[in-house]
Amino acid sequence: MRGDEPSSASSRPARTPVRCTSLAPPQPTTRPFVMLFSSTPTTPGLLVTVDGPNGAGKSTLVSALACELGPRLPVYATRQPSPTPLGAMIRSSEQSFHGRALACLVAADRHHQVESELLPQLREGRIVICDRYVESSLVLQALDGVPLEDIIAINRGVLRPDVRFRLKVPAAALQARLGERERTGRERFELAPDAAERELVMYARADDLLAESGALSIVLDTGVAGPSEIAVQMAEAVRARFSERSA
């Protein structure tokens, strides 16, 4: 697996502070439709999700985090849409499917991946790191015109992440990153002039909703530090949670 090689302790720069929220369960909410996650345990493994707007550096950080953890801990990295024929079809057909049709395809792929890929790896005691998870649907399918209640309904019953990382970056820097990509290779959701700002706002809202459902986040700004440094910080949080589970 490729990724940024972790730096030695002597050569690492001073760490940039990140905002971390407690992983303790939040107070119950009165909004019934936010009851999203199943009660299925992820033990003895650990489900780690990495989400954020297009261009925030998710895939790079998933690879770097897996490299940082991999030498000593059992790690399995994957992505959504899944690395299956259904996931590949969704990735290649984003221009063809819209709205509820795309939302249902993405949700079906997620449910299938939970049963056929994530749970088996978790039950083997692995730390599963997923590039994108339900947070992406709460943002991208909402931007595609699907009501929030419908997105939650078709995704209800997915696993609750044990550690949830949300990436952010200043809107101007994010828009510049998207602008550097070849237009033909950019996702439909990236093409709007205000795509970066809209996604950042929607991810913040989705973050609040998932917190109400019991999945609090660790927020990381990828605009102020490099992948290696951020991966070290992520790995510390994952190790701490995995140690708690293994105690």
VENWO-V195564 format. One record per residue. N is the residue number from 1. RES is the residue in three letters. D_FIRST is the distance of its C-alpha to the first C-alpha in Angstrom with 1 decimal. Layout:
n:N res:RES d_first:D_FIRST
n:N res:RES d_first:D_FIRST
This chain:
n:1 res:MET d_first:0.0
n:2 res:ARG d_first:3.8
n:3 res:GLY d_first:6.6
n:4 res:ASP d_first:10.1
n:5 res:GLU d_first:10.9
n:6 res:PRO d_first:13.5
n:7 res:SER d_first:17.0
n:8 res:SER d_first:19.5
n:9 res:ALA d_first:22.3
n:10 res:SER d_first:24.8
n:11 res:SER d_first:23.2
n:12 res:ARG d_first:22.2
n:13 res:PRO d_first:24.6
n:14 res:ALA d_first:26.8
n:15 res:ARG d_first:25.1
n:16 res:THR d_first:26.1
n:17 res:PRO d_first:27.7
n:18 res:VAL d_first:26.3
n:19 res:ARG d_first:28.4
n:20 res:CYS d_first:27.6
n:21 res:THR d_first:29.8
n:22 res:SER d_first:30.8
n:23 res:LEU d_first:29.1
n:24 res:ALA d_first:32.6
n:25 res:PRO d_first:33.9
n:26 res:PRO d_first:35.9
n:27 res:GLN d_first:39.5
n:28 res:PRO d_first:40.2
n:29 res:THR d_first:40.6
n:30 res:THR d_first:43.5
n:31 res:ARG d_first:41.5
n:32 res:PRO d_first:40.9
n:33 res:PHE d_first:38.4
n:34 res:VAL d_first:35.7
n:35 res:MET d_first:35.4
n:36 res:LEU d_first:32.1
n:37 res:PHE d_first:30.0
n:38 res:SER d_first:30.8
n:39 res:SER d_first:31.7
n:40 res:THR d_first:29.3
n:41 res:PRO d_first:27.6
n:42 res:THR d_first:23.9
n:43 res:THR d_first:24.7
n:44 res:PRO d_first:23.6
n:45 res:GLY d_first:20.2
n:46 res:LEU d_first:19.6
n:47 res:LEU d_first:18.9
n:48 res:VAL d_first:17.4
n:49 res:THR d_first:17.7
n:50 res:VAL d_first:17.0
n:51 res:ASP d_first:19.6
n:52 res:GLY d_first:21.7
n:53 res:PRO d_first:23.1
n:54 res:ASN d_first:21.6
n:55 res:GLY d_first:20.5
n:56 res:ALA d_first:20.1
n:57 res:GLY d_first:16.4
n:58 res:LYS d_first:15.0
n:59 res:SER d_first:11.7
n:60 res:THR d_first:11.1
n:61 res:LEU d_first:12.2
n:62 res:VAL d_first:10.3
n:63 res:SER d_first:6.9
n:64 res:ALA d_first:9.2
n:65 res:LEU d_first:10.8
n:66 res:ALA d_first:8.2
n:67 res:CYS d_first:7.6
n:68 res:GLU d_first:11.4
n:69 res:LEU d_first:12.2
n:70 res:GLY d_first:10.0
n:71 res:PRO d_first:12.1
n:72 res:ARG d_first:15.2
n:73 res:LEU d_first:14.8
n:74 res:PRO d_first:13.7
n:75 res:VAL d_first:11.1
n:76 res:TYR d_first:10.4
n:77 res:ALA d_first:9.1
n:78 res:THR d_first:11.2
n:79 res:ARG d_first:13.5
n:80 res:GLN d_first:17.2
n:81 res:PRO d_first:18.7
n:82 res:SER d_first:16.9
n:83 res:PRO d_first:14.9
n:84 res:THR d_first:18.2
n:85 res:PRO d_first:21.1
n:86 res:LEU d_first:22.9
n:87 res:GLY d_first:20.0
n:88 res:ALA d_first:19.7
n:89 res:MET d_first:23.4
n:90 res:ILE d_first:23.6
n:91 res:ARG d_first:21.2
n:92 res:SER d_first:23.2
n:93 res:SER d_first:26.6
n:94 res:GLU d_first:26.6
n:95 res:GLN d_first:29.5
n:96 res:SER d_first:31.4
n:97 res:PHE d_first:31.3
n:98 res:HIS d_first:32.7
n:99 res:GLY d_first:34.1
n:100 res:ARG d_first:34.5
n:101 res:ALA d_first:33.2
n:102 res:LEU d_first:29.8
n:103 res:ALA d_first:29.9
n:104 res:CYS d_first:30.7
n:105 res:LEU d_first:28.0
n:106 res:VAL d_first:25.4
n:107 res:ALA d_first:27.0
n:108 res:ALA d_first:27.2
n:109 res:ASP d_first:23.6
n:110 res:ARG d_first:22.9
n:111 res:HIS d_first:25.4
n:112 res:HIS d_first:24.1
n:113 res:GLN d_first:20.5
n:114 res:VAL d_first:22.0
n:115 res:GLU d_first:23.9
n:116 res:SER d_first:21.6
n:117 res:GLU d_first:18.1
n:118 res:LEU d_first:18.3
n:119 res:LEU d_first:21.4
n:120 res:PRO d_first:20.4
n:121 res:GLN d_first:17.2
n:122 res:LEU d_first:19.4
n:123 res:ARG d_first:22.1
n:124 res:GLU d_first:20.0
n:125 res:GLY d_first:19.7
n:126 res:ARG d_first:16.1
n:127 res:ILE d_first:15.2
n:128 res:VAL d_first:14.3
n:129 res:ILE d_first:13.0
n:130 res:CYS d_first:14.3
n:131 res:ASP d_first:14.1
n:132 res:ARG d_first:17.9
n:133 res:TYR d_first:20.5
n:134 res:VAL d_first:24.2
n:135 res:GLU d_first:24.9
n:136 res:SER d_first:23.8
n:137 res:SER d_first:26.4
n:138 res:LEU d_first:29.0
n:139 res:VAL d_first:28.5
n:140 res:LEU d_first:27.8
n:141 res:GLN d_first:30.1
n:142 res:ALA d_first:32.7
n:143 res:LEU d_first:32.5
n:144 res:ASP d_first:33.0
n:145 res:GLY d_first:36.3
n:146 res:VAL d_first:35.6
n:147 res:PRO d_first:37.5
n:148 res:LEU d_first:35.7
n:149 res:GLU d_first:37.5
n:150 res:ASP d_first:36.3
n:151 res:ILE d_first:32.6
n:152 res:ILE d_first:33.0
n:153 res:ALA d_first:35.0
n:154 res:ILE d_first:32.6
n:155 res:ASN d_first:29.6
n:156 res:ARG d_first:31.7
n:157 res:GLY d_first:30.4
n:158 res:VAL d_first:26.7
n:159 res:LEU d_first:25.2
n:160 res:ARG d_first:25.8
n:161 res:PRO d_first:22.8
n:162 res:ASP d_first:23.1
n:163 res:VAL d_first:21.5
n:164 res:ARG d_first:21.6
n:165 res:PHE d_first:20.5
n:166 res:ARG d_first:22.3
n:167 res:LEU d_first:21.5
n:168 res:LYS d_first:24.4
n:169 res:VAL d_first:25.4
n:170 res:PRO d_first:28.9
n:171 res:ALA d_first:30.0
n:172 res:ALA d_first:30.9
n:173 res:ALA d_first:27.6
n:174 res:LEU d_first:25.8
n:175 res:GLN d_first:28.2
n:176 res:ALA d_first:27.7
n:177 res:ARG d_first:23.9
n:178 res:LEU d_first:24.7
n:179 res:GLY d_first:27.4
n:180 res:GLU d_first:25.1
n:181 res:ARG d_first:23.3
n:182 res:GLU d_first:25.0
n:183 res:ARG d_first:27.5
n:184 res:THR d_first:26.7
n:185 res:GLY d_first:23.1
n:186 res:ARG d_first:24.0
n:187 res:GLU d_first:24.5
n:188 res:ARG d_first:28.1
n:189 res:PHE d_first:28.0
n:190 res:GLU d_first:27.0
n:191 res:LEU d_first:30.1
n:192 res:ALA d_first:32.8
n:193 res:PRO d_first:34.1
n:194 res:ASP d_first:33.8
n:195 res:ALA d_first:30.5
n:196 res:ALA d_first:28.8
n:197 res:GLU d_first:31.9
n:198 res:ARG d_first:32.3
n:199 res:GLU d_first:28.8
n:200 res:LEU d_first:29.0
n:201 res:VAL d_first:32.3
n:202 res:MET d_first:31.2
n:203 res:TYR d_first:28.1
n:204 res:ALA d_first:30.5
n:205 res:ARG d_first:32.8
n:206 res:ALA d_first:30.2
n:207 res:ASP d_first:29.1
n:208 res:ASP d_first:32.7
n:209 res:LEU d_first:33.1
n:210 res:LEU d_first:30.1
n:211 res:ALA d_first:31.4
n:212 res:GLU d_first:34.7
n:213 res:SER d_first:32.9
n:214 res:GLY d_first:31.6
n:215 res:ALA d_first:28.0
n:216 res:LEU d_first:28.4
n:217 res:SER d_first:25.8
n:218 res:ILE d_first:24.4
n:219 res:VAL d_first:24.8
n:220 res:LEU d_first:22.8
n:221 res:ASP d_first:24.0
n:222 res:THR d_first:21.3
n:223 res:GLY d_first:24.1
n:224 res:VAL d_first:25.1
n:225 res:ALA d_first:22.1
n:226 res:GLY d_first:18.8
n:227 res:PRO d_first:15.3
n:228 res:SER d_first:14.9
n:229 res:GLU d_first:18.4
n:230 res:ILE d_first:18.0
n:231 res:ALA d_first:14.8
n:232 res:VAL d_first:17.0
n:233 res:GLN d_first:19.7
n:234 res:MET d_first:17.7
n:235 res:ALA d_first:16.5
n:236 res:GLU d_first:20.1
n:237 res:ALA d_first:21.3
n:238 res:VAL d_first:18.9
n:239 res:ARG d_first:19.8
n:240 res:ALA d_first:23.4
n:241 res:ARG d_first:23.4
n:242 res:PHE d_first:21.6
n:243 res:SER d_first:24.2
n:244 res:GLU d_first:27.0
n:245 res:ARG d_first:26.0
n:246 res:SER d_first:25.7
n:247 res:ALA d_first:29.0
